[in-house]
Amino acid sequence: MSEITLQINGKTQTCLPATKLPQMLENLGMNPRLVAVEYNGEILHRQYWENTEIKEGDQLEIVTIVGGG
């Protein structure tokens, strides 16, 4: 199975086809509960993450949520 290519925060990355968004975040070492994701130019609400499959050419912007005061 060949990998697909996508952009994450402006950098080229690869993953296996049919990778779901939460799995992709974990593969990147990120805690899915502590990030916000822009998927192809739109903020993707968390309720859709489980059904979102990464596809060839997708563009993700991932922002880590930092707590504190």
Long-range contacts (C-beta under 8 A, 24 or more apart in sequence): 4-54, 4-55, 4-56, 4-57, 5-56, 5-57, 6-54, 6-55, 6-56, 6-57, 6-58, 6-59, 6-60, 7-58, 7-59, 7-60, 8-60, 8-61, 8-62, 9-60, 9-61, 9-62, 15-54, 17-55, 17-56, 18-53, 18-54, 19-53, 19-54, 20-49, 20-50, 20-51, 20-52, 20-53, 20-54, 21-49, 21-50, 21-52, 21-53, 21-54, 22-49, 22-50, 24-54, 24-60, 25-62, 28-62, 30-62, 30-64, 34-64, 34-65, 35-62, 35-63, 35-64, 35-65, 36-62, 36-63, 36-65, 37-61, 37-62, 37-63, 38-62, 38-63
